[in-house]
Amino acid sequence: MQFEKRPLGEFVSLVSGNTPSKSNSSYWGGTIPWVSAKDMGDFWIEDSEDHLTESGSRVASRLVPPGTVLILTRGMTLHKRVPICRISRASTFNQDVKAVLPKGGLLARFLPYLLVGNHAKLHERVDSAGHGTGRLNTDSLLSLPVYVPRIAAQNEIADLGEAIDGRLRLLRQTNATLESIAQALFKSWFIDFDPVREKAEGREPEGMDVETAALFPDSFEDSALGEIPKGWRAATLERLIAIGAGVIQTGPFGSQLHASDYSDEGVPVAMPQDLEGRRISTTRIARVSDAHVERLYRHKLQAGDIVFSRRGDVGRHAAVTPAEAGWLCGTGCLLVRPGKKWPSNAYVSFALATEATSDWLHRHAVGATMPNLNTGILGSLPILLPTEPTLLAFEKIAGVFEARISENLAQTKTLAALRDTLLPRLISGKLRLPEAEAQLNEALA
């Protein structure tokens, strides 16, 4: 390959974003994605948390097409990494984000891999703005010297990058499908009570064998939770935990774990911002040294635990998989451990993920400006207790989904790390394409 080293600004232009007035309700709640730092956890942004209406989009920054590269230029995340993402839908974005558009001589499909391959150099250029906020200055970004290969080589490197990212997207989509199926099963059995209703009407429950169908009653009875299957019980999360010989406890207080205790290496700490869709995100994970882990041993996570945000978005939680066992429960969190005697950890996690649970927690949280939970409030959460055989049957099915999702997440981390390792060496000429392809094929085998 032949390379040419020139300032990045010769190959790209930048488009800035902005924020339409939050006080104008006609701008918000539409269908057009509005990307901010919180949406930039993965390489591909499938959607954003916030959306604009057509009128909001007209006063926002330029609406950029699918495939456009976005880079974060301001935010605390920059002290750990520089998020470089592509959007799958036409999107707008806020003032902390810039769209990176290719000029002549640089293929649009190669651009994201050029930036990812130079991530370490980009991160070196991050400084601090007011209050310690990370900042990647525009002039510093555009002046970054980069090696740009010929068009044929750009296509070859993009082929490799897209092969990896295609696999990553497939794994994420598969996980989303598995999660949806498991959620649907939970809703059918434990919210809508479909098998019970079908038996009450004299029909055989659909989608299950005779043995599983026999676990469900054929009638209902009144309870504190309303009408529930006969023989099941209305209780609280505290009662469930007592049955399982588990625990509900608060994570370390700020006086136990200070900001200065965190480091770039060591044992990960699960914080409220890491809890996404019943999973712990490792994108921005904080770490502490082994010395702090020993001191805070009672806050070490075990597989099957559930980490709950205790302030702000108090419905947010994540199930701890074997991959996160040994991590620490962080400040701002509550730890729910169903206990070894409880037959289905998956049931607890799904029960805590329902809309009814979220509504109840927000209604009962304390605090005038920001909702807060404590162990007492969380423990008093109403919850349904099905019979143990029914829970065991659900765990057997849901456990397969949970294990498959965990395996896919592990492969996702491996592939993302491989991409981020191969690209800098490919773009610098230190690694030839056949060698990179061999490493990729080995990882996918």
C-alpha positions as CSV (number, residue, x, y, z in Angstrom):
1,M,0.0,0.0,0.0
2,Q,1.1,3.6,-0.6
3,F,0.2,6.2,1.9
4,E,0.2,9.9,2.0
5,K,0.3,11.9,5.3
6,R,-1.7,15.1,5.3
7,P,-4.0,17.0,7.7
8,L,-7.4,15.5,8.2
9,G,-9.0,18.8,7.2
10,E,-7.9,18.2,3.6
11,F,-10.0,15.2,3.4
12,V,-13.1,16.1,5.5
13,S,-15.4,18.9,6.5
14,L,-17.4,19.3,9.7
15,V,-21.0,20.2,10.3
16,S,-22.0,21.4,13.8
17,G,-25.2,20.5,15.6
18,N,-27.5,22.4,17.9
19,T,-30.4,22.1,20.4
20,P,-33.8,23.4,19.5
21,S,-35.5,25.2,22.3
22,K,-36.7,22.7,25.0
23,S,-39.5,25.0,26.0
24,N,-41.1,24.7,22.5
25,S,-43.0,21.4,22.7
26,S,-43.7,21.6,18.9
27,Y,-40.1,20.8,18.3
28,W,-39.9,17.6,20.3
29,G,-41.4,14.1,20.4
30,G,-41.4,13.5,16.7
31,T,-39.8,10.7,14.6
32,I,-36.5,12.3,13.5
33,P,-33.5,11.1,15.6
34,W,-31.6,13.8,17.5
35,V,-28.3,12.3,18.6
36,S,-26.4,13.3,21.7
37,A,-23.5,11.8,23.7
38,K,-25.8,9.3,25.5
39,D,-26.6,7.7,22.1
40,M,-23.0,7.1,21.1
41,G,-22.2,3.9,22.9
42,D,-22.0,1.7,19.8
43,F,-20.3,2.2,16.4
44,W,-23.7,2.1,14.7
45,I,-26.5,4.3,16.1
46,E,-29.7,2.6,15.2
47,D,-31.9,5.2,16.9
48,S,-31.6,8.0,19.5
49,E,-33.3,8.5,22.9
50,D,-34.7,11.9,21.8
51,H,-36.5,12.8,18.6
52,L,-37.5,16.0,16.8
53,T,-40.6,16.9,14.8
54,E,-40.3,18.3,11.3
55,S,-40.5,21.8,12.7
56,G,-37.8,21.0,15.2
57,S,-35.6,19.5,12.5
58,R,-35.9,22.7,10.5
59,V,-34.4,24.8,13.3
60,A,-31.8,22.2,14.2
61,S,-28.5,21.5,12.6
62,R,-28.4,19.9,9.1
63,L,-30.3,16.6,8.7
64,V,-27.6,14.2,7.6
65,P,-28.2,11.0,5.6
66,P,-27.8,7.4,6.8
67,G,-24.2,6.3,7.0
68,T,-22.9,9.7,8.0
69,V,-20.1,9.6,10.6
70,L,-20.7,11.5,13.8
71,I,-17.9,12.3,16.4
72,L,-18.3,13.6,19.9
73,T,-16.3,16.8,20.5
74,R,-17.4,17.8,23.9
75,G,-18.4,15.8,27.0
76,M,-17.0,13.9,30.0
77,T,-16.9,10.7,27.9
78,L,-14.0,12.2,25.9
79,H,-11.6,11.7,28.9
80,K,-12.0,8.0,28.4
81,R,-12.6,7.7,24.6
82,V,-13.6,9.6,21.5
83,P,-17.0,8.2,20.3
84,I,-16.9,7.7,16.5
85,C,-20.3,6.5,15.2
86,R,-22.3,6.0,12.0
87,I,-26.1,6.5,11.8
88,S,-28.4,4.0,10.3
89,R,-31.2,6.7,9.8
90,A,-31.2,10.3,8.7
91,S,-30.6,12.2,11.9
92,T,-29.9,15.6,13.5
93,F,-27.6,16.0,16.5
94,N,-26.7,18.4,19.3
95,Q,-23.9,21.0,19.7
96,D,-21.5,18.5,21.3
97,V,-21.5,16.4,18.2
98,K,-20.1,17.0,14.7
99,A,-20.9,15.3,11.4
100,V,-17.7,14.4,9.5
101,L,-18.2,14.6,5.7
102,P,-15.7,13.3,3.2
103,K,-14.1,15.5,0.5
104,G,-12.6,14.3,-2.8
105,G,-10.0,11.6,-2.5
106,L,-11.6,10.0,0.5
107,L,-14.3,7.4,0.2
108,A,-17.3,7.8,2.5
109,R,-17.2,4.1,3.4
110,F,-13.5,4.3,4.4
111,L,-13.9,7.5,6.5
112,P,-15.2,5.9,9.7
113,Y,-12.3,3.4,9.7
114,L,-9.8,6.1,9.1
115,L,-11.0,7.8,12.3
116,V,-11.3,4.6,14.3
117,G,-7.8,3.7,13.1
118,N,-6.5,7.0,14.5
119,H,-8.5,7.0,17.7
120,A,-5.5,7.0,20.0
121,K,-4.1,10.1,18.2
122,L,-7.5,11.8,18.4
123,H,-7.7,11.0,22.1
124,E,-4.3,12.6,22.7
125,R,-5.8,15.8,21.4
126,V,-8.6,16.0,24.0
127,D,-8.2,18.8,26.5
128,S,-10.5,20.2,29.2
129,A,-13.1,22.9,28.9
130,G,-15.0,24.5,31.8
131,H,-15.6,22.3,34.9
132,G,-13.3,19.6,33.5
133,T,-15.5,18.7,30.5
134,G,-13.6,16.9,27.8
135,R,-13.2,18.9,24.6
136,L,-11.8,17.9,21.1
137,N,-11.1,21.3,19.6
138,T,-12.1,21.7,15.9
139,D,-8.8,23.0,14.8
140,S,-7.0,20.3,16.6
141,L,-9.2,17.7,15.0
142,L,-8.8,19.0,11.5
143,S,-5.0,19.4,11.8
144,L,-4.5,15.8,12.8
145,P,-2.0,14.2,10.3
146,V,-3.4,11.1,8.8
147,Y,-2.2,8.5,6.3
148,V,-4.7,8.0,3.5
149,P,-4.1,5.1,1.1
150,R,-5.1,4.9,-2.5
151,I,-8.7,4.4,-3.4
152,A,-8.3,0.7,-4.0
153,A,-6.7,0.2,-0.6
154,Q,-9.5,2.3,1.0
155,N,-12.0,-0.1,-0.5
156,E,-10.1,-3.1,0.8
157,I,-9.9,-1.7,4.4
158,A,-13.5,-0.6,4.3
159,D,-14.5,-4.2,3.2
160,L,-12.8,-5.6,6.2
161,G,-14.2,-3.0,8.6
162,E,-17.7,-3.5,7.2
163,A,-17.4,-7.3,7.5
164,I,-16.7,-6.8,11.2
165,D,-19.4,-4.2,11.7
166,G,-21.9,-6.2,9.8
167,R,-21.3,-9.1,12.2
168,L,-21.6,-6.8,15.2
169,R,-24.9,-5.4,13.9
170,L,-26.2,-8.9,13.4
171,L,-25.3,-9.9,16.9
172,R,-27.0,-6.9,18.3
173,Q,-30.1,-7.5,16.2
174,T,-30.2,-11.1,17.3
175,N,-30.0,-10.1,20.9
176,A,-32.8,-7.6,20.4
177,T,-34.9,-10.4,18.9
178,L,-34.1,-12.8,21.7
179,E,-34.9,-10.2,24.3
180,S,-38.2,-9.4,22.6
181,I,-39.2,-13.1,22.6
182,A,-38.3,-13.5,26.3
183,Q,-40.2,-10.4,27.2
184,A,-43.2,-11.6,25.2
185,L,-43.1,-15.0,27.1
186,F,-43.0,-13.2,30.4
187,K,-45.9,-11.0,29.5
188,S,-48.0,-13.9,28.3
189,W,-47.4,-16.0,31.4
190,F,-47.2,-13.5,34.2
191,I,-49.0,-10.3,33.1
192,D,-51.8,-11.4,30.6
193,F,-52.1,-14.9,32.2
194,D,-52.8,-16.4,28.7
195,P,-52.4,-20.0,29.7
196,V,-54.8,-19.6,32.7
197,R,-57.4,-17.8,30.6
198,E,-57.2,-20.4,27.8
199,K,-57.7,-23.2,30.4
200,A,-60.5,-21.3,32.0
201,E,-62.2,-21.3,28.6
202,G,-61.8,-25.0,28.2
203,R,-58.9,-24.7,25.7
204,E,-55.4,-26.1,25.7
205,P,-52.8,-23.4,26.2
206,E,-51.0,-22.6,22.9
207,G,-47.3,-23.0,22.4
208,M,-46.5,-25.3,25.2
209,D,-46.3,-29.0,26.0
210,V,-48.8,-30.9,28.2
211,E,-46.4,-30.9,31.2
212,T,-45.9,-27.2,31.1
213,A,-49.6,-26.5,30.6
214,A,-50.4,-28.6,33.7
215,L,-48.4,-26.1,35.8
216,F,-51.1,-23.4,35.3
217,P,-54.4,-23.3,37.1
218,D,-57.7,-22.9,35.3
219,S,-59.2,-20.1,37.4
220,F,-58.5,-16.8,39.1
221,E,-58.8,-15.3,42.6
222,D,-58.8,-11.8,44.0
223,S,-55.7,-10.4,45.6
224,A,-54.0,-7.1,46.6
225,L,-52.7,-7.1,43.0
226,G,-56.1,-7.6,41.5
227,E,-57.2,-10.8,39.8
228,I,-54.4,-13.4,39.8
229,P,-54.1,-17.1,39.0
230,K,-55.5,-19.3,41.7
231,G,-52.8,-20.6,44.1
232,W,-50.4,-17.8,43.2
233,R,-49.6,-15.0,45.7
234,A,-49.5,-11.3,45.9
235,A,-46.4,-10.2,47.9
236,T,-43.5,-7.6,47.9
237,L,-40.0,-7.7,46.6
238,E,-38.8,-7.9,50.2
239,R,-40.9,-11.0,50.7
240,L,-39.5,-12.6,47.5
241,I,-35.9,-11.8,48.7
242,A,-36.7,-13.4,52.1
243,I,-37.9,-16.6,50.4
244,G,-34.7,-16.8,48.4
245,A,-32.5,-15.9,51.4
246,G,-31.1,-12.9,49.4
247,V,-30.6,-9.3,50.1
248,I,-31.4,-5.8,49.0
249,Q,-28.6,-3.3,49.9
250,T,-27.3,0.1,48.9
251,G,-24.1,0.4,46.9
252,P,-21.1,2.2,48.4
253,F,-21.7,5.8,49.6
254,G,-19.7,8.6,48.3
255,S,-17.7,8.7,51.5
256,Q,-16.6,5.1,50.8
257,L,-15.7,5.6,47.1
258,H,-14.4,9.0,46.1
259,A,-13.9,10.3,42.6
260,S,-10.1,10.1,43.1
261,D,-10.4,6.4,43.7
262,Y,-11.3,5.6,40.1
263,S,-8.6,4.7,37.6
264,D,-8.2,3.5,34.0
265,E,-7.2,0.0,35.2
266,G,-8.5,-2.4,37.8
267,V,-11.9,-3.9,38.6
268,P,-15.0,-2.4,36.8
269,V,-17.7,-0.6,38.8
270,A,-21.3,-0.7,37.6
271,M,-22.8,2.8,37.8
272,P,-26.3,4.1,37.1
273,Q,-25.3,5.4,33.6
274,D,-24.1,1.9,32.7
275,L,-27.5,0.2,33.1
276,E,-29.1,-0.1,29.7
277,G,-32.0,-2.4,28.7
278,R,-31.4,-5.0,31.5
279,R,-27.7,-5.1,30.6
280,I,-24.6,-3.5,31.9
281,S,-22.9,-1.4,29.2
282,T,-19.1,-1.5,29.2
283,T,-18.7,1.6,27.0
284,R,-17.9,4.1,29.8
285,I,-17.1,1.7,32.6
286,A,-15.2,3.1,35.6
287,R,-12.6,1.0,37.5
288,V,-10.9,0.9,40.9
289,S,-7.8,-0.9,42.1
290,D,-7.8,-4.2,43.9
291,A,-7.2,-2.5,47.2
292,H,-10.6,-0.8,47.0
293,V,-12.2,-4.0,46.0
294,E,-11.0,-5.7,49.1
295,R,-12.2,-2.8,51.2
296,L,-15.7,-2.9,49.5
297,Y,-16.0,-6.7,49.3
298,R,-19.6,-6.7,50.4
299,H,-20.5,-4.8,47.3
300,K,-19.0,-7.3,44.9
301,L,-21.5,-8.5,42.3
302,Q,-22.5,-12.1,41.7
303,A,-24.1,-13.7,38.6
304,G,-27.9,-13.4,39.0
305,D,-27.7,-10.1,40.9
306,I,-29.7,-7.1,39.8
307,V,-28.2,-3.6,39.9
308,F,-30.7,-0.8,40.3
309,S,-30.4,2.9,39.8
310,R,-31.5,4.6,43.0
311,R,-31.8,8.1,41.7
312,G,-32.9,9.8,38.6
313,D,-34.3,7.2,36.3
314,V,-35.2,4.9,39.1
315,G,-36.7,2.2,36.9
316,R,-33.3,1.5,35.2
317,H,-31.7,-1.8,36.1
318,A,-29.5,-4.6,34.8
319,A,-29.1,-8.3,35.4
320,V,-25.6,-9.4,36.3
321,T,-24.2,-12.1,34.0
322,P,-21.2,-14.4,34.7
323,A,-19.1,-11.9,32.7
324,E,-19.7,-9.2,35.3
325,A,-19.3,-11.4,38.4
326,G,-16.7,-9.9,40.6
327,W,-17.4,-6.3,39.6
328,L,-18.4,-3.8,42.2
329,C,-21.9,-2.3,42.7
330,G,-21.3,1.5,42.3
331,T,-22.5,4.5,44.2
332,G,-25.9,5.6,43.2
333,C,-27.1,2.0,42.8
334,L,-29.0,-0.6,44.8
335,L,-28.1,-4.2,44.7
336,V,-30.9,-6.8,44.5
337,R,-29.8,-10.4,45.1
338,P,-32.7,-12.9,44.8
339,G,-30.7,-15.5,46.7
340,K,-29.8,-19.1,46.0
341,K,-33.2,-20.4,47.2
342,W,-35.2,-18.4,44.7
343,P,-35.9,-20.5,41.6
344,S,-35.7,-17.9,38.8
345,N,-33.5,-14.9,38.7
346,A,-34.8,-14.2,35.2
347,Y,-38.3,-13.8,36.6
348,V,-37.2,-11.1,39.0
349,S,-35.3,-9.2,36.3
350,F,-38.2,-9.3,33.9
351,A,-40.7,-8.4,36.7
352,L,-38.6,-5.3,37.5
353,A,-38.6,-4.3,33.9
354,T,-42.3,-3.9,33.4
355,E,-44.0,-0.6,32.8
356,A,-46.1,-1.1,35.9
357,T,-43.0,-1.5,38.1
358,S,-41.4,1.6,36.6
359,D,-44.6,3.6,37.2
360,W,-44.9,2.4,40.9
361,L,-41.2,3.2,41.6
362,H,-41.5,6.7,40.2
363,R,-44.7,7.3,42.2
364,H,-43.1,6.2,45.4
365,A,-39.6,7.6,45.0
366,V,-38.7,10.5,47.3
367,G,-37.0,13.8,46.5
368,A,-38.4,17.1,45.2
369,T,-36.0,17.7,42.4
370,M,-34.7,14.2,41.6
371,P,-36.5,10.9,42.3
372,N,-34.6,8.7,44.8
373,L,-35.1,5.1,46.0
374,N,-33.9,3.4,49.1
375,T,-34.0,-0.3,50.2
376,G,-37.2,0.2,52.0
377,I,-39.1,1.6,49.0
378,L,-37.7,-1.0,46.6
379,G,-38.4,-3.8,49.1
380,S,-42.1,-2.7,49.4
381,L,-42.6,-3.0,45.6
382,P,-45.7,-5.2,45.0
383,I,-44.8,-8.4,43.1
384,L,-46.5,-11.5,42.0
385,L,-45.3,-14.9,43.4
386,P,-46.2,-17.7,41.0
387,T,-45.8,-21.3,42.1
388,E,-42.2,-22.7,42.2
389,P,-42.8,-25.3,39.4
390,T,-44.0,-22.5,37.1
391,L,-41.0,-20.4,37.9
392,L,-38.6,-23.3,37.3
393,A,-40.3,-23.8,33.9
394,F,-39.9,-20.1,33.0
395,E,-36.2,-20.2,34.2
396,K,-35.5,-23.2,32.0
397,I,-36.7,-21.3,28.9
398,A,-35.6,-17.8,29.7
399,G,-32.2,-19.1,30.9
400,V,-31.5,-20.3,27.3
401,F,-32.2,-16.9,26.0
402,E,-30.1,-15.2,28.7
403,A,-27.2,-17.5,28.0
404,R,-27.4,-16.9,24.2
405,I,-27.5,-13.2,24.7
406,S,-24.5,-13.3,27.0
407,E,-22.6,-15.3,24.5
408,N,-23.4,-12.8,21.8
409,L,-22.4,-9.9,24.0
410,A,-19.0,-11.6,24.6
411,Q,-18.4,-12.1,20.9
412,T,-19.4,-8.5,20.3
413,K,-16.7,-7.3,22.7
414,T,-14.1,-9.6,21.0
415,L,-15.0,-8.4,17.5
416,A,-15.0,-4.7,18.5
417,A,-11.6,-5.1,20.2
418,L,-10.3,-6.8,17.1
419,R,-11.5,-4.0,14.8
420,D,-10.0,-1.4,17.0
421,T,-6.7,-3.3,17.1
422,L,-6.5,-4.1,13.4
423,L,-7.4,-0.7,11.9
424,P,-4.6,1.4,13.3
425,R,-2.0,-1.2,12.1
426,L,-3.7,-1.5,8.7
427,I,-3.9,2.2,8.1
428,S,-0.3,2.8,9.2
429,G,0.9,0.0,6.9
430,K,2.2,-2.1,9.8
431,L,-0.2,-4.9,9.0
432,R,-1.0,-6.3,5.6
433,L,-4.6,-7.0,4.6
434,P,-4.2,-10.8,4.2
435,E,-2.9,-11.0,7.8
436,A,-5.8,-8.9,9.1
437,E,-8.3,-11.1,7.2
438,A,-6.8,-14.2,8.6
439,Q,-7.2,-12.8,12.2
440,L,-10.8,-11.9,11.4
441,N,-11.6,-15.3,10.0
442,E,-10.1,-16.9,13.1
443,A,-12.3,-14.8,15.4
444,L,-15.4,-15.6,13.4
445,A,-14.7,-19.3,13.3
